[in-house]
Amino acid sequence: MLPLHCSYMRHIRKLPMSSPGLALLLLISLASPTSSCTEQDKTSLLQFHAGLLPEGGLLAWQNHTDCCMWEGITCSAKGMVTDVSLASRSLQGHISPSLGNLTGLLRLDLSSNLLSGGLPPELLSSGSIIAIDVSVNRLEGEFQELAPASATPDRPLKVLNISSNLFTGPFPSTTWRVMRNMVVLSASNNSFTGKLPTDMCTSSPSLAVLELSHNQFSGRIWPVLGRCSMLKVLKAGFNNLSGTLPDELFNATSLELLSLPRNGLHGTLEGANIIKLSHLATLDLGDNNFNGNIPESVGQLQRLQELHLNDNMMSGELPSTLTNCTNLMTIDLKGNNFSGELAKVNFSKLPSLRILDLMSNTFSGTIPESIYSCRNLTALRLSSNKFHGELAEGLRNLTSLSFLSLGNNSLTNITKALKILGSSKNLTTLLIAHNFMYEVMPQDDTIKGFQNLQVFSINSCSLSGQIPRWLSKLTNLGALMLHDNQLTGSIPDWISNLNFLYFLQISNNSLTGEIPTALAQMPMLRSEKTGAHLDPRGFQLPIYLGPSLQISMDSAFRKVLDLSVNKLVGEIPREIGLLKAIWGLNLSSNLLSGEIPQSICNLTNLQVLDLSINHLSGTIPTALNDLHFLSEFNVSNNELQGPIPTGGQISTFQSSSFDGNPRLCGPLLNRYCDLAQAAPVPITSANRWSIEVIFSIAFGVFFGVGVLYDQLVLSKFYG
C-alpha cells in the first residue's frame, strides 16, 4: 500500500476543479518548521509516543528537543503540528486518542505499520484533520459511531483510508452523516459485515472514491448510489453482494471505474444503461452470474480501457462494435459461453490492446489474422476453445508478446508453429498443450529461437518421437512439461545443462533406459540458494490450476521432478540424494528395481515422494522419518519387506501408501511382523489400473501448489 498522498493521487487528479477539497488534497508541500512547537502539541505527541511498543517504538523523540524537529513531524509557521507522517516505520502498539488534541493537524499518515487496537473516534471527530491514512496495520474491533449531526458539526475530513486492517462489524451509519466533506473513502480488505452504506451520497455529496472491496458485505447494491453525482470510483468486489445491478446505479454518470467482481450478482447488461456511463474507463463485473450478450452499445464507451466480464454465464457472439472502443488495453472474457467466429471482430482497430483473454469459451474457426495487428499485445490466451488450423506467419508481428496460451484447441502442424513462435524474442511463457494430436515431435535444428522462454508446456498431444535436442538451447527454461505424450527413447543427459530448470514433468510417455545420474546435477534442484530465474513479464496473466485456484509470477514455485508412468528400468541412482532443494519426486509406475536408496533421506525439503508401482525391494529406510515436511508418501505395489518405520513421519500416512507389498508388516497394516512371511501377491492389471486411477485423482494435489494450470489434464481449464 502506498502512502496516502501517493496511492490516491491518480484518483484525485481526476476530481473536478470545483471540488471543495481539491486544493487541500494537492497541498503536499508543507510549511517550513519553526524553532519550537506548542507545549500542548508536544504533550499530545509524547502521549502517542508512550503508547508505542517497546515504549517509543523506533522513534527517537526526546522531551527536551523541539517537537517540530522530530522525525515525521511538520509544523506551521506558528509552531503548530500540521503533519504526522510515520508510514512504514515498523511501529507497534496503539494509536493514542491524544493525536486528536493536535488542533492544527491536517494530515495523519500511519500506514504500513504494525499498530493494533482500535481507531480513536477523536481522530474522526477532529476539527482540523483533512486526511487520515492508517491502512495496512492490525487495527481491529468495530468502527465506532460518531454523534449525530445535530450534536456534532460537520467534520473537515476529506480522505480516510482504513484499508487492510482487521475491522469487523457493520459499517457505521451516523458517522458518515457528519462527513459532508468526504472525497475519498477506502475501507477495503477488512471484515465489515452487513449492508452497504445507504446514505453515503446524501451525507457526502463530494464523494469521488468509494472502495469497499474484500469485506463481507451482503445484500443488494442500493439504488441510492446512483445519486453520487461526483462518484468516479466504486469498488465493492470480493464481497457477498447479490441481486441485479439497479438501473439507478447507472445515473452515477461520472463513474470512471466500476468494479464489482467476485460477488453473487446476476442479470443482464442492458444496453440503455451501459451507454450512460460515457466516462467509464474500467468495467469489472467478473466472477458473478451475469448472463446474456454483450450489448452492441458497448461500442459507445469511447474511453473504455479495461473490460472484465470473465467467469460469468454470458453467451452469444462478440459485438463488432467492440472495436469502436479504440482505447481498450485489456479484454478479459474467459470462462463464459461466448461462441461464433472471432474473425467477425476486427482487432486491428484496437492498437492499444495489451491483454486479450478468451480462455474457456466456445469460439470456433481459425485464429483471426487481425489479432496479429495488435503489435502491443503482451499476453494472448485463447486456450480451451474450438479453434483449428495452423498458426499464421502474422504471429511474428507480435514482437511484444510475452505470454501465449493456445492449449486445448485443435491446432495442427507443430513444426510450422514452433518455427513461427521461435522468432518471438520476448516470449517467456508458451502453453500449447492439447493440440497437434498424434503428430511427430520435431527433431531437427530448424527449430530455433526461444532464447527467453522460461515456461514451456507441450503436454497431452500424444506426440511421438524423442525428447528433442533443440530444447537444450533454451537456456533460460525454468519449467518444462512434456507429459502425456508418446515419446520414446532415453532421458537425455543434457537436461542437466539447463541451469535454471526447476520443474521437469515428462510423465506418461514411453521413455526407456535408466534414470540418468546427470539429473542429479540439475543446479536448481540441488541448491536452496538458487532462486527461480523468472522474468516478471512471464506471467502477464495468472495461470489457472482449477476453477478456484490460480498462481501468478510472485507465487512460490515448487521444485519438482516427475518421471512417472514410463518404462524406466534399473535402480534409483544414489546421486538422487544430491537434489536437496527438491519439493516433489515422482518415480511411480515404472520398472525400477533394487532398494530405496538411503540417500533419499537427505532430501529434507521433500514434501511429496511417490515410488509406487515399481519392483523395488528391500526395506523402507528408517531415516525417512527425518523428512519432517513430507506430506504425501506412496510406496504401494512394490516388493518391499520388513517393518514399516514407526515413531516418526512415515507412520502418519494411511495404509494405502503401503498396500501391495505382502511382505511389509507393522501396525498400519494390522500385520504382525513375525507373521508377515506370506508369498508375494501379483499385481493384477485390474489392481494396477485402480491404483493409477487413484494416483491420477491425487495428481492435482501433487501439482496443485506447484506450477502450471495448463500442464494438468483437465477438460476445461487450460491456462
C-alpha positions in Angstrom: 0.0 0.0 0.0 1.4 3.4 -1.0 1.3 6.3 1.4 -1.9 8.3 1.3 -0.6 11.2 -0.8 0.7 8.7 -3.4 -1.9 6.0 -3.6 -4.8 8.3 -4.2 -3.1 10.9 -6.5 -4.3 9.1 -9.6 -7.9 9.4 -8.3 -7.6 12.9 -7.0 -6.1 14.2 -10.3 -9.4 13.3 -11.9 -11.6 15.2 -9.4 -13.4 18.3 -10.9 -11.7 21.6 -10.2 -14.8 22.7 -8.3 -14.3 20.1 -5.7 -14.0 21.9 -2.3 -11.3 19.5 -1.1 -9.0 19.5 -4.2 -6.7 22.4 -3.2 -6.0 20.9 0.2 -5.6 17.4 -1.0 -2.9 18.6 -3.5 -1.2 20.7 -0.9 1.6 18.2 -0.1 4.3 20.9 0.1 4.4 21.9 3.7 5.4 25.0 5.7 8.9 25.3 7.0 9.4 24.2 10.6 9.9 26.8 13.2 12.2 26.7 16.2 9.6 25.5 18.6 6.3 23.8 18.9 3.4 24.4 21.3 3.5 22.6 24.7 0.1 21.2 24.0 1.2 19.6 20.8 4.4 18.2 22.4 2.4 16.7 25.2 0.0 15.1 22.8 2.8 13.6 20.7 4.6 12.3 23.7 1.4 10.5 24.8 1.2 8.9 21.4 4.9 8.0 21.7 4.4 6.4 25.1 1.7 4.1 23.6 4.2 2.5 21.1 5.9 -0.8 21.8 8.5 -1.0 23.0 8.0 2.3 24.7 8.5 4.9 22.0 9.0 2.3 19.3 11.8 3.2 16.9 11.1 6.9 17.2 13.9 8.9 18.8 11.7 11.7 20.1 13.2 13.5 23.1 11.2 15.6 25.6 14.0 18.3 25.8 14.0 18.9 22.0 11.7 20.9 19.7 8.9 18.5 18.5 8.9 20.3 15.1 12.3 18.8 14.6 11.2 15.3 15.4 11.2 12.5 12.8 7.9 12.6 10.8 6.6 15.8 12.3 6.0 19.0 10.3 4.8 22.3 11.8 3.3 25.5 10.6 4.9 28.9 10.9 3.2 29.3 14.2 4.7 26.1 15.6 1.5 24.0 15.4 1.9 20.4 14.2 0.3 20.1 10.8 1.5 16.7 9.6 2.4 13.4 11.3 4.0 11.2 8.6 5.2 7.9 10.0 4.4 5.4 7.3 6.5 2.2 7.1 8.3 2.7 10.4 7.5 -0.8 11.9 5.6 0.9 14.7 3.8 -1.3 17.2 1.3 -0.5 19.9 -1.9 1.6 19.9 -2.9 4.8 18.4 -3.3 7.3 21.2 -6.5 9.5 21.3 -4.2 12.3 22.2 -3.4 12.9 18.5 -6.9 14.3 18.3 -5.7 17.1 20.5 -3.4 18.4 17.8 -5.7 21.3 16.9 -3.7 22.2 13.8 -3.2 18.7 12.5 -4.1 18.4 8.8 -2.7 15.1 7.7 -2.0 11.9 9.6 -0.2 9.0 7.9 0.5 5.9 10.0 0.1 3.4 7.1 2.1 0.2 6.7 3.0 -0.4 10.3 2.1 -3.0 12.9 -0.3 -0.9 15.0 -3.2 -2.6 16.8 -6.2 -1.8 18.8 -9.0 0.5 17.6 -9.1 3.8 15.7 -9.8 6.5 18.2 -13.0 8.3 17.4 -11.2 11.5 18.4 -9.4 11.4 15.1 -12.6 11.2 13.1 -14.2 14.0 15.1 -11.2 16.2 14.8 -12.0 19.8 13.8 -8.8 20.1 11.7 -7.8 16.8 10.1 -8.5 16.5 6.4 -6.6 13.3 5.6 -6.1 10.1 7.7 -4.3 7.0 6.4 -3.9 4.1 8.8 -4.0 1.4 6.1 -2.0 -1.8 6.3 -2.0 -2.2 10.1 -3.6 -4.6 12.6 -6.3 -2.3 13.8 -9.4 -4.2 14.9 -12.8 -4.1 16.5 -16.0 -2.4 15.3 -15.9 1.0 13.8 -17.3 3.4 16.4 -20.2 5.6 15.6 -19.9 9.3 16.0 -22.6 11.5 17.5 -25.4 12.5 15.1 -25.2 15.7 13.1 -27.5 17.6 15.5 -24.8 17.3 18.2 -21.7 17.4 16.1 -20.8 19.9 13.4 -19.7 18.7 10.0 -16.1 17.4 10.1 -13.5 18.6 7.7 -12.2 15.1 6.9 -11.8 14.6 3.1 -9.7 11.4 2.8 -10.0 8.3 5.0 -8.0 5.2 4.3 -8.6 2.4 6.8 -8.0 -0.5 4.3 -6.1 -3.6 5.0 -6.8 -3.9 8.7 -9.0 -6.2 10.9 -12.1 -4.1 11.4 -15.3 -6.0 11.9 -19.0 -5.4 12.4 -21.4 -3.3 10.4 -20.4 -0.2 8.7 -21.4 2.8 10.8 -24.2 5.0 9.6 -24.3 8.1 11.8 -20.6 8.6 11.3 -21.0 9.5 7.7 -23.8 12.0 8.4 -21.2 14.4 9.7 -18.7 13.7 6.9 -20.1 16.1 4.3 -16.6 16.9 3.0 -15.6 13.3 2.4 -14.0 12.8 -1.0 -12.1 9.5 -0.7 -13.1 6.6 1.5 -11.2 3.3 1.3 -12.2 0.5 3.7 -11.1 -2.4 1.6 -9.5 -5.6 3.0 -11.3 -5.7 6.3 -14.1 -7.9 7.7 -17.0 -5.4 7.7 -20.4 -7.1 7.5 -24.0 -6.1 6.9 -25.4 -4.0 4.1 -23.6 -1.4 2.0 -23.9 2.1 3.4 -27.1 3.7 2.0 -26.6 7.4 2.7 -23.1 8.0 1.6 -24.1 10.1 -1.4 -26.6 12.2 0.6 -24.2 12.7 3.5 -21.1 13.3 1.4 -22.1 15.0 -1.9 -18.4 15.4 -2.9 -17.6 11.7 -2.6 -15.4 10.7 -5.6 -13.8 7.4 -4.4 -15.5 4.6 -2.5 -13.6 1.4 -2.0 -15.2 -1.4 -0.1 -13.8 -4.5 -1.7 -12.6 -7.6 0.1 -15.1 -7.5 3.0 -18.2 -9.5 4.0 -20.9 -7.0 2.9 -24.1 -8.7 1.8 -27.4 -7.8 0.3 -28.2 -5.8 -2.7 -26.5 -2.8 -4.3 -28.6 0.2 -3.2 -30.2 2.3 -5.9 -29.3 5.4 -4.0 -25.7 5.0 -5.1 -26.9 6.5 -8.3 -27.3 9.8 -6.6 -23.5 10.1 -6.2 -23.1 12.7 -8.9 -19.4 13.2 -8.2 -18.5 9.5 -7.8 -15.7 8.4 -10.1 -14.5 5.1 -8.4 -16.8 2.4 -7.0 -15.1 -0.8 -5.9 -17.1 -3.4 -3.9 -15.7 -6.6 -5.3 -15.0 -9.8 -3.3 -18.0 -9.5 -1.0 -21.3 -11.4 -0.7 -23.5 -9.0 -2.7 -26.4 -10.4 -4.6 -29.3 -9.3 -6.8 -29.1 -7.3 -10.0 -27.5 -4.0 -10.9 -30.1 -1.4 -10.2 -31.0 0.8 -13.1 -30.5 3.8 -10.8 -26.8 2.9 -10.4 -26.2 4.0 -14.0 -27.3 7.5 -13.1 -23.9 8.0 -11.5 -22.7 9.2 -14.9 -19.3 10.4 -13.6 -18.1 6.9 -12.9 -14.8 6.1 -14.4 -14.1 2.8 -12.6 -16.9 0.3 -11.7 -15.5 -2.8 -10.1 -17.8 -5.4 -8.5 -16.1 -8.8 -9.1 -16.4 -12.0 -7.1 -19.9 -11.4 -5.8 -23.3 -13.2 -6.4 -24.7 -10.6 -8.8 -26.8 -11.7 -11.7 -29.0 -10.4 -14.6 -28.1 -9.0 -17.9 -26.2 -5.9 -19.1 -28.8 -3.6 -20.5 -27.5 -1.5 -23.4 -29.6 1.5 -22.5 -27.9 1.6 -19.1 -24.3 1.0 -20.3 -24.3 4.0 -22.6 -25.0 6.3 -19.7 -21.5 5.7 -18.3 -19.8 7.5 -21.1 -16.7 8.3 -18.9 -16.1 4.7 -17.9 -12.5 3.6 -18.2 -12.7 0.3 -16.3 -15.7 -2.1 -16.1 -15.1 -5.2 -13.9 -18.0 -7.5 -13.3 -16.0 -10.7 -13.4 -16.8 -13.8 -11.3 -20.5 -13.2 -10.9 -23.6 -14.8 -12.5 -24.4 -12.4 -15.3 -25.9 -13.9 -18.5 -27.0 -12.7 -21.9 -24.9 -11.0 -24.6 -22.6 -8.1 -24.5 -24.8 -5.2 -25.8 -23.9 -3.5 -29.1 -24.0 -0.2 -27.2 -20.7 -1.1 -25.5 -19.1 0.4 -28.6 -20.2 3.9 -27.4 -17.9 3.7 -24.4 -15.1 5.6 -26.2 -12.9 5.9 -23.0 -13.1 2.2 -22.0 -9.6 0.8 -21.3 -10.4 -2.4 -19.4 -13.3 -4.8 -19.8 -13.6 -7.7 -17.4 -16.6 -9.9 -17.8 -14.8 -13.1 -17.0 -16.2 -16.1 -15.3 -19.9 -15.4 -15.8 -22.6 -17.2 -17.8 -22.6 -14.8 -20.7 -23.1 -16.1 -24.3 -23.5 -15.1 -27.9 -21.1 -13.6 -30.3 -18.9 -10.7 -29.6 -20.4 -7.4 -30.9 -18.4 -6.0 -33.8 -18.9 -2.6 -32.2 -16.4 -3.5 -29.5 -13.7 -2.3 -31.9 -15.1 1.2 -31.5 -13.5 1.3 -28.1 -10.1 2.2 -29.5 -8.6 2.8 -26.1 -9.1 -0.8 -24.9 -6.0 -2.2 -23.3 -7.4 -5.3 -21.6 -10.3 -7.6 -22.7 -10.9 -10.5 -20.2 -13.9 -12.6 -21.2 -12.6 -16.0 -20.1 -14.9 -18.6 -18.5 -18.2 -17.8 -20.3 -20.2 -19.3 -23.2 -19.3 -16.9 -26.0 -19.3 -18.5 -29.4 -19.0 -17.9 -33.1 -16.1 -17.0 -35.2 -13.8 -14.4 -33.7 -12.9 -13.1 -37.2 -16.1 -11.0 -37.0 -14.2 -8.7 -34.7 -11.6 -6.5 -36.4 -8.9 -6.4 -33.7 -6.7 -4.3 -35.9 -8.8 -1.3 -34.8 -7.6 -1.8 -31.2 -4.0 -0.6 -31.4 -3.6 -0.2 -27.6 -4.7 -3.8 -26.8 -2.2 -5.5 -24.5 -4.1 -8.3 -22.9 -6.7 -10.5 -24.6 -8.0 -13.4 -22.6 -10.8 -15.5 -24.1 -10.0 -18.8 -22.4 -12.7 -21.4 -21.8 -15.4 -20.3 -24.3 -16.6 -22.0 -27.5 -15.2 -19.7 -30.2 -14.6 -21.6 -33.4 -12.9 -21.2 -36.7 -9.3 -20.1 -37.2 -7.5 -17.6 -35.1 -8.2 -14.3 -36.9 -5.4 -12.6 -38.7 -6.5 -9.2 -37.3 -5.2 -10.2 -33.9 -1.7 -10.2 -35.3 -2.0 -6.5 -36.0 -2.1 -5.7 -32.3 1.6 -5.1 -32.0 1.3 -4.0 -28.3 -0.1 -7.4 -27.2 1.9 -8.8 -24.3 -0.5 -11.6 -23.3 -2.8 -13.6 -25.6 -4.8 -16.5 -24.2 -7.1 -18.4 -26.5 -7.0 -21.8 -24.8 -9.9 -24.2 -24.3 -12.0 -23.1 -27.3 -12.6 -24.7 -30.7 -10.0 -23.1 -32.9 -8.5 -25.2 -35.6 -6.0 -24.9 -38.4 -2.4 -23.8 -38.5 -0.8 -20.8 -36.9 -0.3 -18.0 -39.4 3.0 -16.2 -40.2 1.5 -13.0 -39.0 2.1 -14.1 -35.4 5.7 -13.0 -35.9 4.4 -9.4 -35.8 3.6 -9.7 -32.1 7.1 -8.7 -31.1 6.0 -7.6 -27.6 4.3 -10.9 -26.8 5.4 -12.4 -23.5 2.6 -14.8 -22.6 0.9 -17.1 -25.1 -1.6 -19.8 -24.3 -3.3 -21.8 -27.1 -3.9 -25.0 -25.2 -6.8 -27.4 -25.7 -7.8 -26.4 -29.2 -7.4 -28.4 -32.5 -4.3 -26.7 -34.0 -2.2 -28.6 -36.4 1.4 -28.6 -37.9 3.5 -28.4 -34.8 6.7 -27.9 -36.8 5.4 -24.8 -38.5 4.0 -23.5 -35.2 7.4 -23.8 -33.4 9.3 -22.2 -36.3 7.0 -19.2 -36.1 6.9 -18.9 -32.4 10.7 -19.2 -32.1 11.0 -15.8 -33.6 9.2 -14.2 -30.6 12.2 -12.8 -28.8 10.1 -11.6 -25.7 8.2 -14.8 -25.3 8.7 -16.2 -21.8 5.6 -18.3 -21.3 4.3 -20.7 -24.0 1.4 -23.1 -23.3 0.3 -25.1 -26.3 -0.8 -28.4 -24.7 -3.7 -30.5 -26.1 -3.1 -29.6 -29.8 -1.2 -31.2 -32.7 -2.6 -34.6 -31.8 -0.6 -37.7 -32.9 2.0 -35.6 -34.8 5.7 -36.1 -34.5 7.9 -34.1 -32.2 10.2 -32.0 -34.4 13.8 -33.3 -34.0 15.9 -31.1 -36.4 17.8 -27.9 -35.8 15.4 -25.9 -37.8 13.6 -25.1 -34.5 15.5 -22.1 -33.3 14.9 -19.1 -31.1 13.0 -19.1 -27.8 16.0 -17.5 -26.2 13.9 -16.0 -23.3 11.5 -18.8 -22.9 11.0 -19.8 -19.2 7.8 -21.8 -19.1 7.1 -24.3 -21.9 4.0 -26.6 -21.9 3.6 -29.0 -24.8 2.0 -31.9 -23.0 -1.1 -34.0 -23.7 -0.6 -34.0 -27.5 0.2 -37.8 -28.0 3.4 -36.7 -29.8 5.7 -39.4 -31.0 9.5 -39.3 -31.3 12.1 -38.5 -28.8 12.8 -35.6 -26.4 14.3 -33.2 -29.0 17.8 -31.9 -28.6 16.8 -28.3 -29.7 15.3 -28.0 -26.2 18.9 -27.9 -24.9 19.3 -24.5 -26.4 16.5 -23.0 -24.2 19.0 -21.9 -21.7 16.5 -19.8 -19.6 14.0 -22.6 -19.3 12.6 -23.0 -15.8 9.6 -25.3 -16.3 9.2 -27.9 -18.9 6.1 -30.0 -19.4 6.2 -32.9 -21.9 3.9 -35.3 -20.0 1.1 -37.3 -21.6 2.7 -37.8 -25.0 4.1 -40.9 -26.7 7.8 -40.0 -26.5 10.3 -42.9 -26.7 14.0 -43.3 -26.1 16.0 -42.4 -23.1 16.1 -39.3 -20.9 19.0 -37.2 -22.3 21.9 -36.2 -20.1 21.9 -32.7 -21.5 18.8 -31.8 -19.4 21.1 -31.2 -16.5 22.8 -28.4 -18.5 19.6 -26.3 -18.3 20.9 -24.3 -15.4 17.5 -22.7 -14.5 15.3 -25.8 -14.9 13.4 -26.3 -11.6 10.3 -28.2 -12.8 10.5 -31.2 -15.1 7.4 -33.2 -15.9 7.9 -35.9 -18.5 5.5 -38.5 -17.1 3.1 -40.7 -19.0 5.3 -41.4 -22.0 7.2 -44.5 -23.1 10.7 -43.4 -22.1 13.1 -46.3 -21.5 16.5 -46.9 -20.1 17.8 -46.0 -16.7 17.4 -42.8 -14.8 20.5 -40.8 -15.8 22.7 -39.8 -12.9 23.1 -36.5 -14.8 19.7 -35.4 -13.4 21.4 -35.2 -10.0 23.4 -32.3 -11.4 20.4 -30.0 -12.0 21.5 -26.8 -10.3 18.0 -25.6 -9.4 17.2 -28.8 -7.6 20.5 -29.0 -5.8 20.8 -25.6 -4.2 18.2 -24.0 -2.0 20.0 -20.7 -2.5 19.4 -20.6 -6.2 16.2 -18.7 -7.0 14.0 -19.4 -9.9 15.2 -17.5 -12.9 11.9 -15.9 -13.9 11.2 -12.7 -15.7 8.3 -10.7 -14.1 6.8 -10.4 -17.5 6.5 -14.2 -17.7 3.0 -14.2 -16.1 1.2 -11.4 -17.7 -1.9 -13.5 -16.8 -2.4 -15.8 -13.8 -2.2 -19.4 -14.6 -5.2 -21.5 -13.5 -4.8 -24.7 -11.7 -8.5 -25.3 -11.4 -11.9 -23.5 -11.0 -10.8 -21.5 -7.9 -7.0 -21.9 -7.8 -4.6 -19.7 -9.6 -1.0 -18.7 -9.4 0.9 -15.6 -10.5 4.6 -14.9 -11.0 5.2 -13.8 -7.4 3.8 -17.2 -6.2 6.4 -19.6 -4.9 7.2 -22.2 -7.5 7.7 -25.8 -6.3 10.8 -27.7 -7.5 9.6 -30.9 -9.0 11.0 -33.9 -10.9 8.3 -36.2 -12.3 9.4 -39.2 -14.3 6.3 -41.3 -13.5 4.4 -43.7 -15.9 7.2 -44.6 -18.2 9.3 -47.7 -18.8 12.4 -46.8 -16.9 14.5 -49.6 -15.5 17.4 -50.2 -13.2 17.9 -48.8 -9.7 17.1 -45.4 -8.4 20.6 -43.7 -8.6 22.1 -42.9 -5.2 23.0 -39.5 -6.6 19.4 -38.5 -6.3 20.2 -37.5 -2.7 22.1 -34.5 -4.1 18.8 -32.8 -5.1 18.4 -31.2 -1.6 16.1 -28.4 -2.8 13.5 -30.6 -4.4 9.9 -30.4 -3.2 8.3 -33.3 -5.2 9.8 -36.5 -6.6 7.6 -38.9 -8.5 9.1 -42.1 -10.0 5.9 -44.1 -9.8 4.6 -46.6 -12.4 7.9 -47.6 -13.9 10.0 -50.8 -13.9 12.5 -49.7 -11.3 14.2 -52.3 -9.1 16.6 -52.5 -6.3 16.3 -50.9 -2.9 15.2 -47.4 -1.9 18.5 -45.6 -1.7 19.4 -44.3 1.7 20.4 -41.0 0.1 16.8 -40.1 -0.4 16.7 -39.4 3.3 19.0 -36.4 2.7 16.1 -34.6 0.8 15.0 -32.7 3.8 12.8 -30.3 1.8 10.9 -33.1 0.2 7.1 -32.9 0.7 5.9 -35.4 -1.9 7.5 -38.7 -2.6 5.9 -41.3 -4.8 7.7 -44.6 -5.6 4.6 -46.7 -6.1 4.0 -49.4 -8.8 7.6 -50.5 -9.4 9.7 -53.6 -8.4 11.5 -52.0 -5.5 12.7 -54.5 -2.9 14.4 -54.4 0.5 13.2 -52.4 3.5 11.9 -48.9 3.9 14.8 -46.8 5.2 14.1 -45.8 8.8 15.8 -42.4 8.2 12.8 -41.4 6.0 11.2 -40.4 9.3 13.6 -37.5 9.3 11.8 -35.9 6.3 9.6 -33.8 8.6 7.9 -31.8 5.7 6.8 -35.0 3.9 3.0 -34.7 3.4 2.5 -37.3 0.7 4.2 -40.6 0.6 3.5 -43.7 -1.5 5.5 -46.9 -1.9 2.5 -49.2 -2.7 2.7 -52.1 -5.1 6.3 -52.9 -4.9 8.2 -55.9 -3.4 9.2 -54.2 -0.2 9.6 -56.2 3.0 10.1 -55.9 6.7 8.6 -53.5 9.3 7.2 -50.1 8.4 9.2 -47.5 10.4 7.3 -46.2 13.4 7.6 -43.3 15.7 8.1 -40.7 13.0 6.7 -39.1 9.8 6.3 -42.4 7.9 3.8 -43.8 10.5 1.5 -40.8 9.9 0.4 -42.0 6.4 -2.5 -44.2 5.7 -2.2 -47.9 5.0 -2.9 -47.3 1.3 0.6 -45.8 1.0 2.0 -49.3 1.7 -0.6 -51.7 0.1 0.6 -54.2 -2.5 3.7 -55.1 -0.5 2.7 -58.5 1.0 5.9 -58.8 3.0 5.7 -55.4 4.7 4.4 -55.6 8.3 3.5 -53.3 11.1 0.6 -51.7 13.0 -0.5 -49.7 9.9 -1.3 -52.9 8.0 -2.6 -54.8 11.0 0.0 -57.3 10.2 2.4 -58.5 12.9 6.0 -58.6 11.6 6.6 -62.2 12.8 3.6 -63.4 10.7 4.4 -61.3 7.5 6.0 -64.1 5.5 3.2 -64.7 3.1 4.1 -65.3 -0.5 4.1 -62.3 -2.8 0.7 -61.5 -4.4 1.0 -60.5 -8.0 -0.3 -57.1 -9.0 -3.1 -57.8 -11.5 -3.8 -55.5 -14.4 -7.1 -54.5 -12.8 -5.4 -53.7 -9.5 -2.7 -51.7 -11.3 -5.4 -49.8 -13.2 -7.2 -48.9 -9.9 -4.0 -47.7 -8.4 -3.3 -45.5 -11.4 -6.8 -44.1 -11.2 -6.3 -43.2 -7.5 -3.0 -41.6 -8.3 -4.5 -39.6 -11.1 -7.1 -38.2 -8.7 -4.3 -37.3 -6.3 -2.2 -35.8 -9.2 -3.9 -32.5 -9.0 -3.0 -32.2 -5.3 0.6 -33.2 -6.2 1.0 -30.3 -8.5 -1.8 -28.1 -7.2 0.6 -25.8 -5.3 3.2 -26.4 -7.9 3.3 -24.7 -11.2 1.0 -24.6 -14.2 -2.6 -24.9 -14.8 -2.0 -25.7 -18.4 0.0 -28.7 -17.6 -2.8 -30.5 -15.8 -5.1 -32.9 -17.6 -8.3 -31.1 -17.0 -11.1 -31.0 -19.6 -12.0 -27.3 -19.2 -9.2 -25.2 -17.7 -6.1 -24.6 -19.7 -4.1 -21.5 -18.7 
